[in-house]
Amino acid sequence: VCVYFVFFLLCFVAARNQICDALCTHEGCWGPGPNMCFSCQFFIRQQQCVKACNVLEGEPREFVEENRCLQCDSECQPQNKSQTCSGPVCALAFSCPLNLFDCICLVSLVYILDH
């Protein structure tokens, strides 16, 4: 009986946002911490609320879909202070290596695959 009361009390307090992380919305949480929110105020990375995604800097580089931070493909080369990818697959403009010949080959391959 005591266990149920403690669980009820924890849910009651969480629902009133008295122990919820600042990254949770007004909807409440299951308990303390950014991974216990019912929904996130800004973005969600895997199961944890975050203030921002790693779009322009940070590792791993990400793109945003709705309010979710999703990881760029490992083949995407991180761009300094610029978007590395715009989806799960590298966009042509984001993925060209430093070697111009490789970039031209990549452009040709993408063109062939698309047509």
Biopython code that builds the backbone (N, CA, C, O; Angstrom):
import numpy as np
from Bio.PDB.StructureBuilder import StructureBuilder

atoms = [
    (1, "VAL", "N", (0.839, -1.191, 0.000)),
    (1, "VAL", "CA", (0.000, 0.000, 0.000)),
    (1, "VAL", "C", (0.879, 1.247, 0.000)),
    (1, "VAL", "O", (0.586, 2.218, -0.698)),
    (2, "CYS", "N", (1.946, 1.220, 0.777)),
    (2, "CYS", "CA", (2.844, 2.376, 0.861)),
    (2, "CYS", "C", (3.487, 2.671, -0.500)),
    (2, "CYS", "O", (3.642, 3.834, -0.872)),
    (3, "VAL", "N", (3.862, 1.620, -1.242)),
    (3, "VAL", "CA", (4.496, 1.804, -2.540)),
    (3, "VAL", "C", (3.549, 2.537, -3.490)),
    (3, "VAL", "O", (3.963, 3.449, -4.206)),
    (4, "TYR", "N", (2.273, 2.133, -3.493)),
    (4, "TYR", "CA", (1.294, 2.792, -4.353)),
    (4, "TYR", "C", (1.097, 4.248, -3.960)),
    (4, "TYR", "O", (0.935, 5.107, -4.827)),
    (5, "PHE", "N", (1.109, 4.532, -2.675)),
    (5, "PHE", "CA", (0.942, 5.902, -2.202)),
    (5, "PHE", "C", (2.122, 6.763, -2.645)),
    (5, "PHE", "O", (1.931, 7.887, -3.109)),
    (6, "VAL", "N", (3.338, 6.240, -2.505)),
    (6, "VAL", "CA", (4.541, 6.982, -2.912)),
    (6, "VAL", "C", (4.494, 7.245, -4.418)),
    (6, "VAL", "O", (4.800, 8.354, -4.856)),
    (7, "PHE", "N", (4.115, 6.239, -5.219)),
    (7, "PHE", "CA", (4.006, 6.415, -6.664)),
    (7, "PHE", "C", (2.952, 7.471, -6.986)),
    (7, "PHE", "O", (3.186, 8.343, -7.822)),
    (8, "PHE", "N", (1.794, 7.400, -6.329)),
    (8, "PHE", "CA", (0.733, 8.383, -6.537)),
    (8, "PHE", "C", (1.219, 9.783, -6.174)),
    (8, "PHE", "O", (0.976, 10.739, -6.911)),
    (9, "LEU", "N", (1.896, 9.899, -5.053)),
    (9, "LEU", "CA", (2.405, 11.195, -4.605)),
    (9, "LEU", "C", (3.428, 11.746, -5.601)),
    (9, "LEU", "O", (3.403, 12.933, -5.926)),
    (10, "LEU", "N", (4.332, 10.879, -6.086)),
    (10, "LEU", "CA", (5.332, 11.303, -7.075)),
    (10, "LEU", "C", (4.649, 11.795, -8.344)),
    (10, "LEU", "O", (5.034, 12.826, -8.894)),
    (11, "CYS", "N", (3.634, 11.063, -8.816)),
    (11, "CYS", "CA", (2.905, 11.470, -10.018)),
    (11, "CYS", "C", (2.158, 12.772, -9.788)),
    (11, "CYS", "O", (2.103, 13.620, -10.680)),
    (12, "PHE", "N", (1.588, 12.940, -8.618)),
    (12, "PHE", "CA", (0.849, 14.157, -8.297)),
    (12, "PHE", "C", (1.781, 15.365, -8.306)),
    (12, "PHE", "O", (1.464, 16.400, -8.892)),
    (13, "VAL", "N", (2.929, 15.225, -7.654)),
    (13, "VAL", "CA", (3.905, 16.323, -7.595)),
    (13, "VAL", "C", (4.458, 16.612, -8.988)),
    (13, "VAL", "O", (4.600, 17.775, -9.365)),
    (14, "ALA", "N", (4.775, 15.554, -9.767)),
    (14, "ALA", "CA", (5.303, 15.734, -11.118)),
    (14, "ALA", "C", (4.280, 16.433, -12.004)),
    (14, "ALA", "O", (4.625, 17.314, -12.792)),
    (15, "ALA", "N", (3.018, 16.033, -11.868)),
    (15, "ALA", "CA", (1.971, 16.637, -12.682)),
    (15, "ALA", "C", (1.815, 18.120, -12.387)),
    (15, "ALA", "O", (1.384, 18.884, -13.251)),
    (16, "ARG", "N", (2.155, 18.522, -11.203)),
    (16, "ARG", "CA", (2.067, 19.934, -10.839)),
    (16, "ARG", "C", (3.368, 20.668, -11.178)),
    (16, "ARG", "O", (3.548, 21.820, -10.782)),
    (17, "ASN", "N", (4.283, 20.005, -11.915)),
    (17, "ASN", "CA", (5.552, 20.600, -12.370)),
    (17, "ASN", "C", (6.464, 21.048, -11.230)),
    (17, "ASN", "O", (7.248, 21.982, -11.400)),
    (18, "GLN", "N", (6.374, 20.408, -10.093)),
    (18, "GLN", "CA", (7.222, 20.803, -8.980)),
    (18, "GLN", "C", (8.592, 20.135, -9.030)),
    (18, "GLN", "O", (9.528, 20.597, -8.377)),
    (19, "ILE", "N", (8.719, 19.061, -9.793)),
    (19, "ILE", "CA", (10.019, 18.403, -9.900)),
    (19, "ILE", "C", (10.460, 18.234, -11.353)),
    (19, "ILE", "O", (11.493, 17.618, -11.616)),
    (20, "CYS", "N", (9.701, 18.766, -12.284)),
    (20, "CYS", "CA", (10.023, 18.604, -13.705)),
    (20, "CYS", "C", (11.212, 19.467, -14.121)),
    (20, "CYS", "O", (11.439, 20.553, -13.588)),
    (21, "ASP", "N", (11.951, 18.950, -15.079)),
    (21, "ASP", "CA", (13.073, 19.688, -15.645)),
    (21, "ASP", "C", (12.550, 20.910, -16.406)),
    (21, "ASP", "O", (11.419, 20.909, -16.891)),
    (22, "ALA", "N", (13.372, 21.936, -16.505)),
    (22, "ALA", "CA", (12.993, 23.166, -17.213)),
    (22, "ALA", "C", (12.756, 22.922, -18.707)),
    (22, "ALA", "O", (12.109, 23.735, -19.367)),
    (23, "LEU", "N", (13.272, 21.813, -19.244)),
    (23, "LEU", "CA", (13.088, 21.502, -20.661)),
    (23, "LEU", "C", (11.747, 20.823, -20.948)),
    (23, "LEU", "O", (11.400, 20.611, -22.110)),
    (24, "CYS", "N", (10.996, 20.483, -19.910)),
    (24, "CYS", "CA", (9.671, 19.878, -20.077)),
    (24, "CYS", "C", (8.641, 20.969, -20.368)),
    (24, "CYS", "O", (8.817, 22.127, -19.988)),
    (25, "THR", "N", (7.569, 20.579, -21.044)),
    (25, "THR", "CA", (6.467, 21.511, -21.260)),
    (25, "THR", "C", (5.602, 21.567, -20.008)),
    (25, "THR", "O", (5.862, 20.868, -19.029)),
    (26, "HIS", "N", (4.581, 22.398, -20.050)),
    (26, "HIS", "CA", (3.647, 22.523, -18.934)),
    (26, "HIS", "C", (2.832, 21.251, -18.724)),
    (26, "HIS", "O", (2.120, 21.134, -17.726)),
    (27, "GLU", "N", (2.926, 20.286, -19.659)),
    (27, "GLU", "CA", (2.174, 19.039, -19.544)),
    (27, "GLU", "C", (2.658, 18.162, -18.397)),
    (27, "GLU", "O", (1.934, 17.276, -17.941)),
    (28, "GLY", "N", (3.890, 18.407, -17.925)),
    (28, "GLY", "CA", (4.392, 17.669, -16.773)),
    (28, "GLY", "C", (5.429, 16.630, -17.133)),
    (28, "GLY", "O", (6.005, 16.643, -18.221)),
    (29, "CYS", "N", (5.655, 15.712, -16.173)),
    (29, "CYS", "CA", (6.700, 14.716, -16.332)),
    (29, "CYS", "C", (6.429, 13.523, -15.424)),
    (29, "CYS", "O", (5.537, 13.546, -14.575)),
    (30, "TRP", "N", (7.227, 12.482, -15.632)),
    (30, "TRP", "CA", (7.165, 11.291, -14.771)),
    (30, "TRP", "C", (8.028, 11.469, -13.529)),
    (30, "TRP", "O", (7.814, 10.796, -12.520)),
    (31, "GLY", "N", (8.996, 12.366, -13.598)),
    (31, "GLY", "CA", (9.920, 12.586, -12.495)),
    (31, "GLY", "C", (10.969, 13.604, -12.901)),
    (31, "GLY", "O", (10.838, 14.244, -13.944)),
    (32, "PRO", "N", (12.006, 13.762, -12.093)),
    (32, "PRO", "CA", (13.039, 14.762, -12.393)),
    (32, "PRO", "C", (13.927, 14.339, -13.569)),
    (32, "PRO", "O", (14.137, 13.150, -13.810)),
    (33, "GLY", "N", (14.436, 15.326, -14.284)),
    (33, "GLY", "CA", (15.368, 15.066, -15.384)),
    (33, "GLY", "C", (14.751, 15.273, -16.745)),
    (33, "GLY", "O", (13.543, 15.105, -16.912)),
    (34, "PRO", "N", (15.574, 15.641, -17.737)),
    (34, "PRO", "CA", (15.087, 15.929, -19.085)),
    (34, "PRO", "C", (14.631, 14.691, -19.859)),
    (34, "PRO", "O", (14.053, 14.821, -20.938)),
    (35, "ASN", "N", (14.880, 13.506, -19.329)),
    (35, "ASN", "CA", (14.417, 12.283, -19.995)),
    (35, "ASN", "C", (13.101, 11.770, -19.402)),
    (35, "ASN", "O", (12.645, 10.682, -19.752)),
    (36, "MET", "N", (12.502, 12.542, -18.515)),
    (36, "MET", "CA", (11.263, 12.124, -17.856)),
    (36, "MET", "C", (10.063, 12.984, -18.257)),
    (36, "MET", "O", (8.994, 12.856, -17.660)),
    (37, "CYS", "N", (10.217, 13.849, -19.246)),
    (37, "CYS", "CA", (9.145, 14.761, -19.661)),
    (37, "CYS", "C", (8.068, 14.039, -20.450)),
    (37, "CYS", "O", (8.357, 13.104, -21.197)),
    (38, "PHE", "N", (6.819, 14.477, -20.282)),
    (38, "PHE", "CA", (5.740, 13.989, -21.140)),
    (38, "PHE", "C", (5.947, 14.513, -22.553)),
    (38, "PHE", "O", (5.704, 13.797, -23.524)),
    (39, "SER", "N", (6.391, 15.751, -22.672)),
    (39, "SER", "CA", (6.752, 16.341, -23.966)),
    (39, "SER", "C", (7.799, 17.425, -23.721)),
    (39, "SER", "O", (7.934, 17.944, -22.612)),
    (40, "CYS", "N", (8.542, 17.756, -24.790)),
    (40, "CYS", "CA", (9.662, 18.683, -24.665)),
    (40, "CYS", "C", (9.283, 20.096, -25.093)),
    (40, "CYS", "O", (8.495, 20.298, -26.016)),
    (41, "GLN", "N", (9.868, 21.066, -24.394)),
    (41, "GLN", "CA", (9.631, 22.467, -24.684)),
    (41, "GLN", "C", (10.299, 22.896, -25.998)),
    (41, "GLN", "O", (9.749, 23.709, -26.740)),
    (42, "PHE", "N", (11.478, 22.346, -26.278)),
    (42, "PHE", "CA", (12.232, 22.741, -27.474)),
    (42, "PHE", "C", (12.395, 21.562, -28.435)),
    (42, "PHE", "O", (11.642, 21.435, -29.400)),
    (43, "PHE", "N", (13.378, 20.703, -28.168)),
    (43, "PHE", "CA", (13.687, 19.574, -29.044)),
    (43, "PHE", "C", (13.872, 18.305, -28.229)),
    (43, "PHE", "O", (14.066, 18.352, -27.014)),
    (44, "ILE", "N", (13.809, 17.161, -28.921)),
    (44, "ILE", "CA", (14.067, 15.870, -28.271)),
    (44, "ILE", "C", (15.137, 15.125, -29.064)),
    (44, "ILE", "O", (15.047, 15.008, -30.286)),
    (45, "ARG", "N", (16.147, 14.626, -28.360)),
    (45, "ARG", "CA", (17.219, 13.812, -28.949)),
    (45, "ARG", "C", (17.098, 12.441, -28.300)),
    (45, "ARG", "O", (17.273, 12.288, -27.092)),
    (46, "GLN", "N", (16.794, 11.445, -29.132)),
    (46, "GLN", "CA", (16.496, 10.101, -28.650)),
    (46, "GLN", "C", (15.370, 10.222, -27.628)),
    (46, "GLN", "O", (14.251, 10.552, -28.021)),
    (47, "GLN", "N", (15.595, 9.983, -26.380)),
    (47, "GLN", "CA", (14.516, 10.053, -25.386)),
    (47, "GLN", "C", (14.712, 11.198, -24.400)),
    (47, "GLN", "O", (14.111, 11.199, -23.326)),
    (48, "GLN", "N", (15.544, 12.169, -24.752)),
    (48, "GLN", "CA", (15.879, 13.245, -23.814)),
    (48, "GLN", "C", (15.606, 14.621, -24.424)),
    (48, "GLN", "O", (15.964, 14.892, -25.570)),
    (49, "CYS", "N", (14.968, 15.478, -23.635)),
    (49, "CYS", "CA", (14.713, 16.850, -24.081)),
    (49, "CYS", "C", (16.016, 17.647, -24.077)),
    (49, "CYS", "O", (16.830, 17.524, -23.162)),
    (50, "VAL", "N", (16.200, 18.460, -25.107)),
    (50, "VAL", "CA", (17.384, 19.319, -25.219)),
    (50, "VAL", "C", (16.943, 20.704, -25.668)),
    (50, "VAL", "O", (15.868, 20.864, -26.246)),
    (51, "LYS", "N", (17.767, 21.690, -25.403)),
    (51, "LYS", "CA", (17.446, 23.063, -25.788)),
    (51, "LYS", "C", (17.698, 23.307, -27.272)),
    (51, "LYS", "O", (16.994, 24.100, -27.897)),
    (52, "ALA", "N", (18.701, 22.628, -27.843)),
    (52, "ALA", "CA", (19.041, 22.818, -29.257)),
    (52, "ALA", "C", (19.626, 21.537, -29.833)),
    (52, "ALA", "O", (20.153, 20.698, -29.103)),
    (53, "CYS", "N", (19.528, 21.399, -31.139)),
    (53, "CYS", "CA", (20.133, 20.270, -31.846)),
    (53, "CYS", "C", (21.523, 20.680, -32.345)),
    (53, "CYS", "O", (21.821, 21.870, -32.444)),
    (54, "ASN", "N", (22.355, 19.713, -32.652)),
    (54, "ASN", "CA", (23.714, 19.956, -33.156)),
    (54, "ASN", "C", (23.691, 20.191, -34.663)),
    (54, "ASN", "O", (24.291, 19.426, -35.419)),
    (55, "VAL", "N", (23.010, 21.234, -35.099)),
    (55, "VAL", "CA", (22.866, 21.514, -36.528)),
    (55, "VAL", "C", (24.102, 22.235, -37.064)),
    (55, "VAL", "O", (24.635, 21.846, -38.103)),
    (56, "LEU", "N", (24.560, 23.267, -36.383)),
    (56, "LEU", "CA", (25.693, 24.070, -36.866)),
    (56, "LEU", "C", (27.021, 23.706, -36.222)),
    (56, "LEU", "O", (28.083, 23.985, -36.778)),
    (57, "GLU", "N", (26.963, 23.086, -35.055)),
    (57, "GLU", "CA", (28.184, 22.683, -34.358)),
    (57, "GLU", "C", (27.845, 21.578, -33.374)),
    (57, "GLU", "O", (26.677, 21.295, -33.108)),
    (58, "GLY", "N", (28.889, 20.958, -32.839)),
    (58, "GLY", "CA", (28.697, 19.865, -31.893)),
    (58, "GLY", "C", (28.728, 18.515, -32.578)),
    (58, "GLY", "O", (28.652, 18.417, -33.803)),
    (59, "GLU", "N", (28.840, 17.487, -31.776)),
    (59, "GLU", "CA", (28.886, 16.110, -32.286)),
    (59, "GLU", "C", (27.860, 15.274, -31.539)),
    (59, "GLU", "O", (27.669, 15.469, -30.339)),
    (60, "PRO", "N", (27.208, 14.366, -32.209)),
    (60, "PRO", "CA", (27.222, 14.191, -33.651)),
    (60, "PRO", "C", (26.384, 15.266, -34.326)),
    (60, "PRO", "O", (25.467, 15.812, -33.713)),
    (61, "ARG", "N", (26.690, 15.577, -35.589)),
    (61, "ARG", "CA", (25.917, 16.578, -36.325)),
    (61, "ARG", "C", (24.518, 16.025, -36.586)),
    (61, "ARG", "O", (24.327, 14.829, -36.806)),
    (62, "GLU", "N", (23.538, 16.947, -36.554)),
    (62, "GLU", "CA", (22.139, 16.543, -36.660)),
    (62, "GLU", "C", (21.366, 17.451, -37.611)),
    (62, "GLU", "O", (21.829, 18.523, -37.999)),
    (63, "PHE", "N", (20.187, 16.989, -37.968)),
    (63, "PHE", "CA", (19.206, 17.811, -38.666)),
    (63, "PHE", "C", (17.929, 17.748, -37.833)),
    (63, "PHE", "O", (17.786, 16.880, -36.972)),
    (64, "VAL", "N", (17.012, 18.660, -38.088)),
    (64, "VAL", "CA", (15.780, 18.732, -37.305)),
    (64, "VAL", "C", (14.608, 18.287, -38.170)),
    (64, "VAL", "O", (14.434, 18.756, -39.294)),
    (65, "GLU", "N", (13.816, 17.380, -37.630)),
    (65, "GLU", "CA", (12.579, 16.946, -38.272)),
    (65, "GLU", "C", (11.488, 17.085, -37.225)),
    (65, "GLU", "O", (11.490, 16.401, -36.202)),
    (66, "GLU", "N", (10.549, 17.995, -37.507)),
    (66, "GLU", "CA", (9.549, 18.409, -36.520)),
    (66, "GLU", "C", (10.325, 18.954, -35.325)),
    (66, "GLU", "O", (11.036, 19.946, -35.481)),
    (67, "ASN", "N", (10.226, 18.364, -34.161)),
    (67, "ASN", "CA", (11.012, 18.863, -33.025)),
    (67, "ASN", "C", (12.060, 17.840, -32.592)),
    (67, "ASN", "O", (12.555, 17.893, -31.466)),
    (68, "ARG", "N", (12.397, 16.910, -33.486)),
    (68, "ARG", "CA", (13.349, 15.849, -33.153)),
    (68, "ARG", "C", (14.727, 16.136, -33.745)),
    (68, "ARG", "O", (14.843, 16.553, -34.898)),
    (69, "CYS", "N", (15.764, 15.909, -32.950)),
    (69, "CYS", "CA", (17.150, 15.992, -33.412)),
    (69, "CYS", "C", (17.532, 14.610, -33.942)),
    (69, "CYS", "O", (17.564, 13.637, -33.188)),
    (70, "LEU", "N", (17.820, 14.529, -35.240)),
    (70, "LEU", "CA", (18.185, 13.252, -35.847)),
    (70, "LEU", "C", (19.599, 13.340, -36.398)),
    (70, "LEU", "O", (19.987, 14.354, -36.978)),
    (71, "GLN", "N", (20.358, 12.281, -36.215)),
    (71, "GLN", "CA", (21.769, 12.275, -36.575)),
    (71, "GLN", "C", (21.982, 12.224, -38.077)),
    (71, "GLN", "O", (21.304, 11.484, -38.788)),
    (72, "CYS", "N", (22.948, 13.032, -38.559)),
    (72, "CYS", "CA", (23.348, 12.993, -39.961)),
    (72, "CYS", "C", (24.041, 11.659, -40.245)),
    (72, "CYS", "O", (24.563, 11.018, -39.334)),
    (73, "ASP", "N", (24.042, 11.257, -41.488)),
    (73, "ASP", "CA", (24.756, 10.060, -41.902)),
    (73, "ASP", "C", (26.239, 10.232, -41.583)),
    (73, "ASP", "O", (26.772, 11.337, -41.675)),
    (74, "SER", "N", (26.894, 9.156, -41.213)),
    (74, "SER", "CA", (28.317, 9.234, -40.844)),
    (74, "SER", "C", (29.200, 9.639, -42.024)),
    (74, "SER", "O", (30.332, 10.077, -41.813)),
    (75, "GLU", "N", (28.717, 9.505, -43.248)),
    (75, "GLU", "CA", (29.479, 9.904, -44.431)),
    (75, "GLU", "C", (29.483, 11.420, -44.637)),
    (75, "GLU", "O", (30.319, 11.943, -45.375)),
    (76, "CYS", "N", (28.570, 12.113, -44.001)),
    (76, "CYS", "CA", (28.515, 13.573, -44.152)),
    (76, "CYS", "C", (29.720, 14.196, -43.460)),
    (76, "CYS", "O", (30.029, 13.872, -42.313)),
    (77, "GLN", "N", (30.377, 15.067, -44.153)),
    (77, "GLN", "CA", (31.529, 15.749, -43.568)),
    (77, "GLN", "C", (31.048, 16.982, -42.824)),
    (77, "GLN", "O", (30.403, 17.846, -43.417)),
    (78, "PRO", "N", (31.351, 17.081, -41.523)),
    (78, "PRO", "CA", (30.897, 18.241, -40.744)),
    (78, "PRO", "C", (31.372, 19.557, -41.354)),
    (78, "PRO", "O", (32.536, 19.706, -41.727)),
    (79, "GLN", "N", (30.454, 20.493, -41.443)),
    (79, "GLN", "CA", (30.748, 21.824, -41.964)),
    (79, "GLN", "C", (30.900, 22.781, -40.783)),
    (79, "GLN", "O", (30.148, 22.689, -39.813)),
    (80, "ASN", "N", (31.862, 23.694, -40.859)),
    (80, "ASN", "CA", (32.077, 24.651, -39.774)),
    (80, "ASN", "C", (31.011, 25.733, -39.803)),
    (80, "ASN", "O", (30.857, 26.447, -40.794)),
    (81, "LYS", "N", (30.276, 25.842, -38.697)),
    (81, "LYS", "CA", (29.237, 26.874, -38.535)),
    (81, "LYS", "C", (28.212, 26.861, -39.678)),
    (81, "LYS", "O", (27.631, 27.894, -40.011)),
    (82, "SER", "N", (28.000, 25.686, -40.268)),
    (82, "SER", "CA", (27.063, 25.542, -41.371)),
    (82, "SER", "C", (26.372, 24.194, -41.234)),
    (82, "SER", "O", (26.897, 23.283, -40.594)),
    (83, "GLN", "N", (25.205, 24.069, -41.831)),
    (83, "GLN", "CA", (24.439, 22.834, -41.766)),
    (83, "GLN", "C", (25.193, 21.705, -42.464)),
    (83, "GLN", "O", (25.655, 21.876, -43.592)),
    (84, "THR", "N", (25.320, 20.557, -41.806)),
    (84, "THR", "CA", (26.051, 19.416, -42.355)),
    (84, "THR", "C", (25.151, 18.538, -43.209)),
    (84, "THR", "O", (25.603, 17.976, -44.206)),
    (85, "CYS", "N", (23.884, 18.412, -42.832)),
    (85, "CYS", "CA", (22.935, 17.625, -43.617)),
    (85, "CYS", "C", (21.539, 18.195, -43.413)),
    (85, "CYS", "O", (21.291, 18.964, -42.485)),
    (86, "SER", "N", (20.640, 17.802, -44.299)),
    (86, "SER", "CA", (19.263, 18.272, -44.175)),
    (86, "SER", "C", (18.289, 17.103, -44.099)),
    (86, "SER", "O", (17.074, 17.288, -44.162)),
    (87, "GLY", "N", (18.832, 15.906, -43.962)),
    (87, "GLY", "CA", (18.030, 14.700, -43.865)),
    (87, "GLY", "C", (18.920, 13.527, -43.531)),
    (87, "GLY", "O", (20.113, 13.704, -43.285)),
    (88, "PRO", "N", (18.355, 12.320, -43.518)),
    (88, "PRO", "CA", (19.134, 11.149, -43.122)),
    (88, "PRO", "C", (20.262, 10.796, -44.092)),
    (88, "PRO", "O", (21.217, 10.119, -43.710)),
    (89, "VAL", "N", (20.160, 11.249, -45.344)),
    (89, "VAL", "CA", (21.209, 11.000, -46.331)),
    (89, "VAL", "C", (21.864, 12.340, -46.652)),
    (89, "VAL", "O", (21.191, 13.370, -46.672)),
    (90, "CYS", "N", (23.168, 12.331, -46.904)),
    (90, "CYS", "CA", (23.868, 13.576, -47.212)),
    (90, "CYS", "C", (23.306, 14.206, -48.473)),
    (90, "CYS", "O", (23.139, 13.541, -49.496)),
    (91, "ALA", "N", (23.023, 15.466, -48.390)),
    (91, "ALA", "CA", (22.657, 16.221, -49.584)),
    (91, "ALA", "C", (23.941, 16.496, -50.342)),
    (91, "ALA", "O", (25.006, 16.602, -49.735)),
    (92, "LEU", "N", (23.858, 16.611, -51.638)),
    (92, "LEU", "CA", (25.047, 16.787, -52.471)),
    (92, "LEU", "C", (25.893, 17.971, -52.020)),
    (92, "LEU", "O", (27.116, 17.863, -51.933)),
    (93, "ALA", "N", (25.262, 19.076, -51.740)),
    (93, "ALA", "CA", (26.008, 20.275, -51.362)),
    (93, "ALA", "C", (26.754, 20.097, -50.048)),
    (93, "ALA", "O", (27.754, 20.773, -49.805)),
    (94, "PHE", "N", (26.281, 19.201, -49.207)),
    (94, "PHE", "CA", (26.890, 19.020, -47.892)),
    (94, "PHE", "C", (27.962, 17.937, -47.875)),
    (94, "PHE", "O", (28.797, 17.910, -46.971)),
    (95, "SER", "N", (27.949, 17.044, -48.865)),
    (95, "SER", "CA", (28.764, 15.840, -48.735)),
    (95, "SER", "C", (30.032, 15.814, -49.573)),
    (95, "SER", "O", (30.808, 14.865, -49.468)),
    (96, "CYS", "N", (30.268, 16.822, -50.400)),
    (96, "CYS", "CA", (31.462, 16.791, -51.249)),
    (96, "CYS", "C", (32.736, 16.798, -50.419)),
    (96, "CYS", "O", (32.913, 17.657, -49.555)),
    (97, "PRO", "N", (33.619, 15.847, -50.678)),
    (97, "PRO", "CA", (34.909, 15.866, -49.979)),
    (97, "PRO", "C", (35.776, 17.022, -50.491)),
    (97, "PRO", "O", (35.412, 17.719, -51.439)),
    (98, "LEU", "N", (36.903, 17.204, -49.857)),
    (98, "LEU", "CA", (37.789, 18.298, -50.237)),
    (98, "LEU", "C", (38.382, 18.099, -51.628)),
    (98, "LEU", "O", (38.692, 19.074, -52.313)),
    (99, "ASN", "N", (38.539, 16.864, -52.045)),
    (99, "ASN", "CA", (39.114, 16.549, -53.342)),
    (99, "ASN", "C", (38.087, 16.841, -54.434)),
    (99, "ASN", "O", (37.021, 16.227, -54.454)),
    (100, "LEU", "N", (38.391, 17.764, -55.340)),
    (100, "LEU", "CA", (37.462, 18.176, -56.391)),
    (100, "LEU", "C", (37.093, 17.006, -57.300)),
    (100, "LEU", "O", (35.938, 16.891, -57.710)),
    (101, "PHE", "N", (38.056, 16.132, -57.625)),
    (101, "PHE", "CA", (37.778, 14.989, -58.481)),
    (101, "PHE", "C", (36.721, 14.088, -57.838)),
    (101, "PHE", "O", (35.795, 13.640, -58.514)),
    (102, "ASP", "N", (36.856, 13.822, -56.533)),
    (102, "ASP", "CA", (35.878, 12.995, -55.820)),
    (102, "ASP", "C", (34.505, 13.657, -55.853)),
    (102, "ASP", "O", (33.483, 12.987, -55.995)),
    (103, "CYS", "N", (34.497, 14.966, -55.721)),
    (103, "CYS", "CA", (33.243, 15.701, -55.731)),
    (103, "CYS", "C", (32.558, 15.576, -57.088)),
    (103, "CYS", "O", (31.347, 15.366, -57.159)),
    (104, "ILE", "N", (33.331, 15.704, -58.163)),
    (104, "ILE", "CA", (32.775, 15.575, -59.513)),
    (104, "ILE", "C", (32.235, 14.156, -59.715)),
    (104, "ILE", "O", (31.169, 13.970, -60.302)),
    (105, "CYS", "N", (32.976, 13.162, -59.226)),
    (105, "CYS", "CA", (32.507, 11.770, -59.330)),
    (105, "CYS", "C", (31.210, 11.584, -58.558)),
    (105, "CYS", "O", (30.301, 10.896, -59.022)),
    (106, "LEU", "N", (31.125, 12.178, -57.413)),
    (106, "LEU", "CA", (29.934, 12.079, -56.587)),
    (106, "LEU", "C", (28.746, 12.735, -57.288)),
    (106, "LEU", "O", (27.650, 12.174, -57.305)),
    (107, "VAL", "N", (28.956, 13.907, -57.861)),
    (107, "VAL", "CA", (27.899, 14.592, -58.601)),
    (107, "VAL", "C", (27.427, 13.712, -59.748)),
    (107, "VAL", "O", (26.222, 13.563, -59.952)),
    (108, "SER", "N", (28.354, 13.127, -60.503)),
    (108, "SER", "CA", (28.002, 12.266, -61.632)),
    (108, "SER", "C", (27.217, 11.055, -61.173)),
    (108, "SER", "O", (26.226, 10.688, -61.805)),
    (109, "LEU", "N", (27.631, 10.436, -60.100)),
    (109, "LEU", "CA", (26.960, 9.253, -59.576)),
    (109, "LEU", "C", (25.541, 9.585, -59.136)),
    (109, "LEU", "O", (24.612, 8.837, -59.438)),
    (110, "VAL", "N", (25.364, 10.677, -58.440)),
    (110, "VAL", "CA", (24.033, 11.094, -57.998)),
    (110, "VAL", "C", (23.154, 11.388, -59.204)),
    (110, "VAL", "O", (21.980, 11.019, -59.218)),
    (111, "TYR", "N", (23.707, 12.048, -60.214)),
    (111, "TYR", "CA", (22.949, 12.366, -61.426)),
    (111, "TYR", "C", (22.479, 11.081, -62.116)),
    (111, "TYR", "O", (21.327, 10.967, -62.533)),
    (112, "ILE", "N", (23.392, 10.127, -62.224)),
    (112, "ILE", "CA", (23.060, 8.856, -62.881)),
    (112, "ILE", "C", (21.982, 8.108, -62.097)),
    (112, "ILE", "O", (21.049, 7.567, -62.690)),
    (113, "LEU", "N", (22.104, 8.074, -60.777)),
    (113, "LEU", "CA", (21.144, 7.353, -59.944)),
    (113, "LEU", "C", (19.761, 8.027, -59.970)),
    (113, "LEU", "O", (18.742, 7.345, -59.865)),
    (114, "ASP", "N", (19.722, 9.330, -60.106)),
    (114, "ASP", "CA", (18.462, 10.060, -60.126)),
    (114, "ASP", "C", (17.756, 9.995, -61.470)),
    (114, "ASP", "O", (16.554, 10.249, -61.541)),
    (115, "HIS", "N", (18.482, 9.657, -62.551)),
    (115, "HIS", "CA", (17.874, 9.677, -63.894)),
    (115, "HIS", "C", (17.800, 8.316, -64.510)),
    (115, "HIS", "O", (17.316, 8.172, -65.633)),
]
sb = StructureBuilder()
sb.init_structure("model")
sb.init_model(0)
sb.init_chain("A")
sb.init_seg("    ")
for serial, (resi, resn, name, xyz) in enumerate(atoms, 1):
    if name == "N":
        sb.init_residue(resn, " ", resi, " ")
    sb.init_atom(name, np.array(xyz, "f"), 0.0, 1.0, " ", f" {name:<3s}", serial, name[0])
structure = sb.get_structure()
